[in-house]
Amino acid sequence: MKSVIAACLTGSILIVAAGVLYSQNPALKKGVSVEMPVAAHAAEMRAADQPNATTVAMTADGRVFVGAQLTDLAALSRLSDTTVYLKADARVPYLNILAALDALRGKSVLLLSAPPQDTTRRGYVPPYATKLVVSQ
């Protein structure tokens, strides 16, 4: 009887561990939540959810974050990554977004957006983006 209980306990631990290991949902990345606009022409961009991806967030009240760290626009020009994911709140004035793009000059910038409205939303929905290359 003890061996049956031990086998059941071991089996359930293995099942839970396998579920966590092979889950399709990526680990949540620390960052700032914004209300992103919907772009009908955006493409799926799973790379934005990678832990080493550089994400810049612009909130409706004008604050700028790199990951979860509060920063200013001038600091964006000192980012070392060549690819930057920019997510701006839908209420941010476009002039502020242009200032951020100016600070990110010379980098490949992907503007993150909400998924198109015709996207099937079951469980995890990857981020969507429109790619820009901000030339020097």
VOBA-1610 file (N, C-alpha, C; in pm, whole numbers, padded with zeros to 5 digits, always signed):
BEGIN
Met+00082-00119+00000Met+00000+00000+00000Met+00087+00127+00000Lys+00195+00124+00080Lys+00284+00240+00084Lys+00352+00262-00050Ser+00385+00155-00120Ser+00451+00171-00250Ser+00355+00228-00354Val+00225+00195-00346Val+00126+00250-00438Val+00111+00401-00414Ile+00107+00440-00287Ile+00095+00583-00253Ile+00220+00658-00298Ala+00337+00598-00275Ala+00462+00661-00317Ala+00467+00675-00469Ala+00421+00572-00542Ala+00422+00577-00688Ala+00326+00685-00739Cys+00208+00697-00676Cys+00112+00801-00715Cys+00167+00940-00688Leu+00230+00957-00575Leu+00288+01086-00539Leu+00400+01122-00636Thr+00486+01026-00666Thr+00595+01051-00760Thr+00541+01084-00899Gly+00440+01011-00943Gly+00380+01035-01074Gly+00318+01173-01083Ser+00247+01215-00979Ser+00185+01347-00984Ser+00290+01457-00981Ile+00400+01439-00910Ile+00508+01538-00910Ile+00569+01548-01049Leu+00590+01435-01114Leu+00647+01436-01250Leu+00553+01503-01349Ile+00423+01480-01335Ile+00326+01541-01426Ile+00324+01693-01409Val+00325+01739-01285Val+00327+01883-01259Val+00456+01945-01311Ala+00569+01878-01287Ala+00698+01930-01333Ala+00702+01937-01485Ala+00650+01834-01552Ala+00648+01835-01699Ala+00556+01944-01750Gly+00445+01968-01683Gly+00353+02074-01724Gly+00418+02210-01714Val+00494+02233-01608Val+00564+02361-01593Val+00675+02374-01696Leu+00748+02266-01719Leu+00861+02269-01810Leu+00818+02290-01955Tyr+00710+02226-01995Tyr+00668+02230-02134Tyr+00547+02320-02156Ser+00521+02410-02066Ser+00410+02502-02081Ser+00434+02594-02201Gln+00328+02627-02275Gln+00342+02716-02389Gln+00345+02862-02347Asn+00307+02892-02227Asn+00308+03030-02180Asn+00449+03066-02136Pro+00504+03175-02189Pro+00637+03215-02146Pro+00632+03272-02004Ala+00746+03269-01938Ala+00753+03329-01806Ala+00727+03478-01820Leu+00652+03533-01727Leu+00621+03675-01736Leu+00747+03757-01716Lys+00768+03848-01805Lys+00884+03935-01800Lys+00846+04059-01721Lys+00939+04105-01638Lys+00914+04224-01560Lys+00911+04345-01651Gly+00811+04428-01635Gly+00801+04546-01719Gly+00685+04633-01677Val+00651+04727-01760Val+00545+04823-01733Val+00429+04793-01827Ser+00310+04791-01773Ser+00191+04764-01852Ser+00136+04893-01909Val+00106+04892-02038Val+00046+05008-02104Val-00070+04960-02190Glu-00161+05052-02221Glu-00273+05021-02310Glu-00228+05044-02453Met-00192+04935-02520Met-00135+04948-02654Met-00244+04965-02760Pro-00215+05044-02862Pro-00312+05061-02971Pro-00319+04935-03057Val-00428+04919-03129Val-00445+04805-03219Val-00397+04847-03357Ala-00315+04763-03418Ala-00267+04789-03555Ala-00306+04671-03642Ala-00387+04696-03742Ala-00438+04588-03827Ala-00327+04522-03909His-00219+04594-03936His-00111+04542-04020His+00006+04484-03941Ala-00005+04476-03809Ala+00106+04427-03727Ala+00123+04276-03744Ala+00245+04230-03727Ala+00278+04087-03739Ala+00314+04032-03601Glu+00293+03903-03584Glu+00326+03838-03457Glu+00475+03852-03431Met+00511+03884-03306Met+00650+03910-03270Met+00681+03841-03137Arg+00704+03710-03140Arg+00733+03634-03018Arg+00867+03673-02955Ala+00959+03725-03034Ala+01091+03762-02980Ala+01082+03872-02876Ala+00975+03949-02876Ala+00960+04056-02776Ala+00939+04000-02637Asp+00896+03874-02626Asp+00876+03811-02496Asp+01000+03742-02442Gln+01108+03741-02518Gln+01231+03676-02471Gln+01289+03754-02353Pro+01350+03683-02258Pro+01403+03752-02139Pro+01513+03853-02170Asn+01588+03835-02279Asn+01697+03927-02310Asn+01657+04040-02406Ala+01527+04050-02439Ala+01479+04155-02529Ala+01475+04289-02455Thr+01519+04394-02522Thr+01515+04529-02464Thr+01382+04593-02500Thr+01301+04622-02398Thr+01169+04680-02418Thr+01165+04818-02354Val+01123+04916-02432Val+01104+05052-02383Val+00953+05077-02376Ala+00905+05123-02262Ala+00762+05151-02244Ala+00742+05299-02218Met+00639+05353-02282Met+00601+05494-02262Met+00459+05494-02207Thr+00442+05549-02086Thr+00310+05551-02023Thr+00232+05675-02064Ala+00103+05673-02038Ala+00015+05784-02076Ala+00056+05916-02009Asp+00116+05906-01890Asp+00155+06029-01819Asp+00295+06078-01858Gly+00356+06017-01961Gly+00482+06068-02014Gly+00608+06004-01959Arg+00596+05909-01868Arg+00716+05845-01814Arg+00769+05743-01914Val+00903+05724-01913Val+00970+05630-02003Val+01043+05527-01918Phe+01027+05400-01953Phe+01089+05290-01881Phe+01168+05203-01978Val+01283+05155-01934Val+01355+05049-02005Val+01341+04927-01917Gly+01266+04829-01963Gly+01229+04716-01876Gly+01135+04770-01769Ala+01177+04761-01645Ala+01098+04816-01534Ala+01165+04936-01469Gln+01276+04982-01528Gln+01352+05094-01471Gln+01309+05226-01534Leu+01274+05321-01451Leu+01239+05455-01497Leu+01364+05522-01553Thr+01350+05588-01668Thr+01464+05653-01733Thr+01415+05779-01805Asp+01503+05845-01875Asp+01463+05961-01955Asp+01495+05934-02102Leu+01444+06018-02190Leu+01462+05996-02334Leu+01608+05998-02376Ala+01689+06083-02313Ala+01830+06093-02351Ala+01905+05962-02327Ala+01863+05886-02226Ala+01930+05759-02195Ala+01903+05653-02301Leu+01799+05670-02381Leu+01767+05570-02484Leu+01876+05563-02590Ser+01943+05673-02617Ser+02050+05673-02718Ser+02171+05593-02672Arg+02182+05567-02543Arg+02296+05492-02489Arg+02269+05343-02477Leu+02153+05296-02522Leu+02125+05152-02516Leu+02219+05078-02611Ser+02271+04965-02566Ser+02370+04893-02647Ser+02306+04797-02748Asp+02182+04756-02725Asp+02118+04661-02817Asp+02085+04729-02950Thr+02093+04651-03057Thr+02061+04705-03189Thr+01912+04692-03221Thr+01842+04604-03151Thr+01698+04588-03168Thr+01629+04627-03039Val+01532+04717-03049Val+01459+04766-02933Val+01310+04754-02962Tyr+01234+04705-02863Tyr+01088+04694-02874Tyr+01027+04812-02799Leu+00950+04893-02869Leu+00890+05012-02811Leu+00740+04991-02797Lys+00691+05001-02675Lys+00546+04993-02653Lys+00503+05123-02588Ala+00412+05191-02657Ala+00365+05320-02610Ala+00216+05311-02583Asp+00174+05374-02476Asp+00032+05379-02444Asp-00041+05449-02559Ala-00163+05407-02585Ala-00242+05465-02694Ala-00269+05613-02674Arg-00258+05663-02551Arg-00287+05803-02522Arg-00163+05892-02523Val-00046+05836-02554Val+00077+05915-02560Val+00072+06004-02684Pro+00101+06133-02670Pro+00105+06218-02789Pro+00210+06168-02888Tyr+00179+06175-03017Tyr+00269+06122-03119Tyr+00402+06195-03118Leu+00404+06319-03076Leu+00529+06394-03067Leu+00626+06326-02969Asn+00576+06271-02859Asn+00660+06200-02763Asn+00718+06073-02824Ile+00637+06004-02905Ile+00686+05883-02971Ile+00796+05919-03072Leu+00777+06028-03144Leu+00881+06074-03237Leu+01009+06110-03164Ala+00998+06169-03045Ala+01118+06201-02966Ala+01190+06073-02924Ala+01114+05969-02888Ala+01175+05840-02851Ala+01242+05778-02973Leu+01177+05783-03089Leu+01237+05729-03211Leu+01364+05805-03248Asp+01366+05936-03225Asp+01486+06015-03250Asp+01599+05971-03159Ala+01566+05944-03032Ala+01668+05899-02936Ala+01719+05759-02972Leu+01637+05679-03041Leu+01675+05542-03078Leu+01734+05537-03219Arg+01779+05649-03270Arg+01833+05657-03406Arg+01948+05557-03424Gly+01946+05486-03537Gly+02051+05388-03567Gly+02017+05248-03519Lys+01902+05230-03458Lys+01861+05099-03407Lys+01742+05048-03486Ser+01723+04920-03482Ser+01603+04860-03539Ser+01496+04865-03431Val+01388+04939-03455Val+01283+04959-03356Val+01158+04886-03401Leu+01100+04809-03311Leu+00974+04741-03340Leu+00868+04801-03250Leu+00766+04862-03311Leu+00657+04924-03236Leu+00557+04816-03198Leu+00548+04787-03070Leu+00455+04683-03024Leu+00313+04737-03022Ser+00220+04651-03054Ser+00079+04689-03053Ser-00005+04572-03004Ala-00130+04600-02978Ala-00223+04493-02943Ala-00249+04410-03068Pro-00288+04283-03050Pro-00315+04200-03167Pro-00431+04256-03249Pro-00430+04232-03380Pro-00543+04275-03463Pro-00674+04217-03409Gln-00783+04287-03434Gln-00911+04246-03376Gln-00960+04112-03427Asp-00914+04069-03544Asp-00960+03942-03598Asp-00876+03823-03549Thr-00782+03845-03456Thr-00698+03739-03404Thr-00775+03656-03303Thr-00762+03524-03314Thr-00824+03434-03217Thr-00747+03445-03087Arg-00817+03471-02978Arg-00750+03491-02848Arg-00789+03378-02753Arg-00706+03277-02751Arg-00725+03167-02657Arg-00597+03155-02576Gly-00605+03183-02448Gly-00486+03172-02364Gly-00385+03280-02397Tyr-00261+03238-02414Tyr-00150+03330-02440Tyr-00160+03387-02581Val-00154+03518-02592Val-00149+03585-02721Val-00014+03655-02729Pro+00068+03619-02829Pro+00200+03681-02838Pro+00187+03828-02876Pro+00291+03907-02850Pro+00287+04047-02889Pro+00291+04061-03041Tyr+00240+04171-03090Tyr+00243+04204-03232Tyr+00324+04330-03249Ala+00385+04348-03366Ala+00471+04465-03386Ala+00477+04506-03532Thr+00518+04630-03552Thr+00549+04686-03682Thr+00694+04728-03678Lys+00774+04682-03775Lys+00917+04708-03771Lys+00951+04841-03838Leu+01038+04917-03771Leu+01092+05042-03825Leu+01244+05033-03818Val+01310+05093-03911Val+01456+05108-03902Val+01480+05258-03898Val+01527+05306-03783Val+01552+05449-03766Val+01696+05475-03810Ser+01709+05536-03928Ser+01842+05555-03985Ser+01917+05670-03920Gln+02046+05671-03942Gln+02129+05774-03881Gln+02120+05895-03965
//
